[in-house]
């Protein structure tokens, strides 16, 4: 079970890196701080859909409901974590506060992934 949890966590890490740092558009970044703006939501939808695909592939057809529920949690939490950072975080990369807030944002996402990975093996 621990190997499944670690595998899911690794896949979620790769997914997070790709969607947040490779695939994210400048428009998504600009709109993540506008509550319920579709362009900002789209970024989190990519996270939720990718999480569903990962969990469905690992857990199988019989656990589709669990995969969907956890993917929905990822979507909702990712959206609100990003919205919070965009509205209350420092945006000046030359300041220590920016890096503190970026680190806090990333830690929050990682805690969500640890919880999701743990719930896949219960």
N, C-alpha and C positions, 0 to 999 in steps of 0.2 A: 504493500500500500504506500509506503514512503517513497518508493521509486515512481509510482504514478503521480503522487503529489509533486515530487521534484520535477518530473517531466512536464506537468501542466504549468508549474511555476516558470520553468525555463521558456516554454512556448509563450506564456503571457508576457515575459520580459522582452522577448524578441518582437512580439506584436506591439508592445508599448513603444519600444525604440523606433520601430518602423513607422508607426502612425504618428507619433509625436515629433520625431526628429527628421524623418526622411520624407514622408508623404504629406505632412501638414502644409496647407497653403497659407500665404500671407493673409488672404481674406478670412480664413478660419481664425487665425490669430486675432485679427482686428475685431471680429464679431463675437468671440467667445465671452466677452464682457457685457454683451447686450442680452439681457435675460429673454429667453425664448426666441431669439433670432435664429432663423433656419440655418444660416451659414455656420453659426457657432454650434448649433445642435448637430449639424452634419459631422463635425469632427468626432463627437461622442458616439454618434450612430456607428461610425466606422469602428470604434472601439468595441461597442456592444456586439455588432455583427461578427467581428473577428473573434471575440471571446466565445460567442456561440459556436462558431465553426470549430475552434480548438476543442472546446468541451464536448461537442457532439462527436467529433472524430475520436477523441480519447475514450469517452464514456459509452458511446454507441447509441443505437436507435432507442433502446429501452429506457434510456435516461434523458430523452429529448426535453421533457418538462423541466428537469433539474438544470440542464444546459441553458434552456431559455430563461429560467428564473435568475440564474447567476449572471447571465449575459445582460439581463435587464438591470440588475443591481449594478453591474460594471458601468453600463451606459449612464444611469442616473447619478451615481457617485462621481464618475469621471466628469460629467457635465458640471456638477455643482462645485467640485474641487477646482476645476479650471475657472469657472465663473468667479469664485471667491478670490482666486489669485489675481485675476484680471482686474477686479474691483478694489481689492485691498492690498495687493502686493506692490512692491516697489518695481518700477520699470526701467530704472537707470542702471545699466549693466556695470557702470563704473563704481557703484557703491556696494559695500558689504551687505546691505539690506536686500539688494536684488538677489544675491547669491543665497542668502539665508532663506528668502521666500521661495526661490526656485527649488532649493533643497527640501523645504517643507512640503511644497507641492508634490515633488517626486516621491518623497517618503509616504505621503498620504496615498498616492496611487499604489505604491508597493505594498502597503499594509492591506489595501483592498485585494490585491492579487494573492497575498499570503492567505487571507481568509477564504477567498474563492478556491484556491488550490486545496486548502484544508477541507472545505466542505465537499469537494469532489470525492473524497475517500471515506466519508462517514458512512 
